[in-house]
Amino acid sequence: MSDNITMVQPVNILLVEDNPGDARLAQEGLKESKLNNELNIVTDGEQALDYLHKRGNFKDVKTPDLILLDLNLPKIDGREVLAEIKKNERLKTIPVVILTTSQAEEDILKTYSLHANCYISKPLDLDQFIKVVRSIENFWLTIVKLPPK
């Protein structure tokens, strides 16, 4: 058995992040990947729901295989986005990784009760942030078996 993983289709990742610096760091962390991935970024909760429901400018997008979701978003909060994803039959099997600055127990409990797949607090250190993104990628895209499309 080979350690090399060959994926025919890229893994489609949706990053919902309003901080341009954090989005850029996530992009950098995923760019150097050995895995074929396609990162799409939206900057608020309203865009995230439009993307996921393929409305407006997002009518032709691919459904993501993995969602990285910030909680504190403009327009529609990340908690509301998560609730919408997990109550929708078409979307609820997509793994949602909460990637946020919040370390509040209330947020952790709330997002897990809304069926988030995991909760990660963003490190403030740039190198650590990139390491976290790479570990998310390593875990979710090489170890975990994602639901079929």
Phi, psi and omega per residue, in radians:
M1 nan 2.365 -3.087
S2 -1.577 2.556 3.066
D3 -1.400 -0.301 -3.124
N4 -1.326 2.304 3.122
I5 -1.840 2.168 3.113
T6 -1.968 2.100 3.125
M7 -1.944 2.250 -3.120
V8 -1.213 -0.856 -3.135
Q9 -1.813 2.520 3.103
P10 -1.165 2.611 3.029
V11 -1.375 2.193 -3.074
N12 -1.604 2.071 -3.118
I13 -1.993 2.280 3.036
L14 -1.841 2.095 3.064
L15 -1.804 2.139 3.096
V16 -1.896 1.765 -2.983
E17 -2.604 2.171 -3.135
D18 -1.584 -0.232 -3.140
N19 -1.574 1.960 -3.090
P20 -1.029 -0.603 3.129
G21 -1.139 -0.786 3.124
D22 -1.157 -0.677 3.112
A23 -1.091 -0.735 3.140
R24 -1.127 -0.725 3.114
L25 -1.114 -0.718 3.099
A26 -1.097 -0.720 3.109
Q27 -1.055 -0.792 3.133
E28 -1.078 -0.791 -3.131
G29 -1.068 -0.653 -3.121
L30 -1.452 -0.462 -3.089
K31 -1.105 -0.654 -3.079
E32 -1.442 0.160 -3.098
S33 -1.220 2.623 3.021
K34 -1.460 -0.193 -3.138
L35 -1.596 2.584 3.109
N36 -1.406 1.873 3.120
N37 -2.295 2.698 3.112
E38 -2.156 2.007 -3.095
L39 -1.755 2.205 3.034
N40 -2.033 2.400 -3.061
I41 -2.127 2.297 2.961
V42 -2.145 2.695 -2.946
T43 -1.929 0.038 3.058
D44 -2.684 2.948 -3.089
G45 -1.148 -0.596 3.119
E46 -1.127 -0.790 3.080
Q47 -1.080 -0.677 -3.139
A48 -1.046 -0.806 -3.135
L49 -1.203 -0.661 3.066
D50 -1.077 -0.744 3.122
Y51 -1.061 -0.887 -3.065
L52 -1.170 -0.553 3.118
H53 -1.648 0.058 3.094
K54 0.959 0.909 3.138
R55 -1.881 2.687 3.037
G56 1.028 -2.245 -3.114
N57 -1.132 -0.170 -3.049
F58 -1.882 0.305 -3.037
K59 -1.129 -0.393 -3.092
D60 -1.878 0.221 -3.099
V61 -1.355 2.755 3.058
K62 -1.446 2.548 3.053
T63 -1.177 2.284 -3.101
P64 -1.195 2.669 3.048
D65 -1.557 -0.378 -3.083
L66 -2.656 2.438 3.110
I67 -2.088 2.236 3.008
L68 -1.830 2.015 -2.941
L69 -2.124 2.137 2.996
D70 -1.393 2.703 -3.138
L71 -1.593 -0.765 -3.023
N72 -1.590 1.513 -3.063
L73 -2.006 2.649 3.017
P74 -1.259 2.821 3.079
K75 1.206 -1.228 3.082
I76 -2.184 2.190 -3.098
D77 -1.099 2.619 3.135
G78 -1.050 -0.536 3.122
R79 -1.150 -0.690 3.113
E80 -1.193 -0.677 3.091
V81 -1.071 -0.814 3.127
L82 -1.034 -0.802 3.139
A83 -1.039 -0.748 3.133
E84 -1.105 -0.758 3.141
I85 -1.066 -0.845 -3.001
K86 -1.344 -0.246 3.070
K87 -1.669 -0.104 -3.107
N88 -1.628 2.172 -3.096
E89 -0.991 -0.670 -3.089
R90 -1.324 -0.487 -3.016
L91 -1.814 -0.370 -2.916
K92 -1.103 -0.343 3.132
T93 -1.515 -0.110 3.098
I94 -1.265 2.178 3.105
P95 -1.123 2.355 3.111
V96 -2.067 2.078 3.094
V97 -1.788 2.073 3.068
I98 -1.385 2.151 -3.141
L99 -2.233 1.749 -2.950
T100 -2.528 2.855 3.076
T101 -1.403 -0.352 -3.081
S102 -1.160 2.313 3.026
Q103 -2.023 0.243 -3.092
A104 -1.181 2.284 3.113
E105 -0.992 -0.654 3.134
E106 -1.017 -0.773 3.127
D107 -1.157 -0.716 -3.141
I108 -1.082 -0.862 3.136
L109 -1.093 -0.762 -3.109
K110 -1.083 -0.821 -3.084
T111 -1.203 -0.641 3.075
Y112 -1.185 -0.612 3.099
S113 -1.192 -0.388 3.063
L114 -1.578 0.151 3.056
H115 1.318 0.580 2.968
A116 -1.080 2.595 -3.126
N117 -1.469 -0.493 2.981
C118 -2.886 2.849 -3.063
Y119 -2.248 2.119 -3.128
I120 -2.227 2.225 3.038
S121 -1.462 2.286 3.140
K122 -1.177 2.253 3.021
P123 -1.273 2.633 3.134
L124 -1.434 -0.454 3.130
D125 -1.295 2.306 -3.063
L126 -1.055 -0.821 -3.136
D127 -1.094 -0.720 3.123
Q128 -1.126 -0.670 3.133
F129 -1.049 -0.813 3.137
I130 -1.119 -0.677 3.093
K131 -1.085 -0.704 3.129
V132 -1.101 -0.791 3.137
V133 -1.066 -0.744 3.125
R134 -1.135 -0.652 3.113
S135 -1.214 -0.610 3.058
I136 -1.048 -0.845 -3.123
E137 -1.067 -0.826 -3.120
N138 -1.028 -0.817 -3.119
F139 -1.170 -0.944 -3.005
W140 -1.339 -0.418 -3.063
L141 -1.907 -0.171 3.098
T142 -2.111 -0.606 -3.078
I143 -1.610 -0.827 -3.072
V144 -1.363 2.484 3.015
K145 -1.592 1.978 -3.139
L146 -1.344 2.715 3.109
P147 -1.095 2.556 3.117
P148 -1.131 2.668 -3.137
K149 -1.334 nan nan
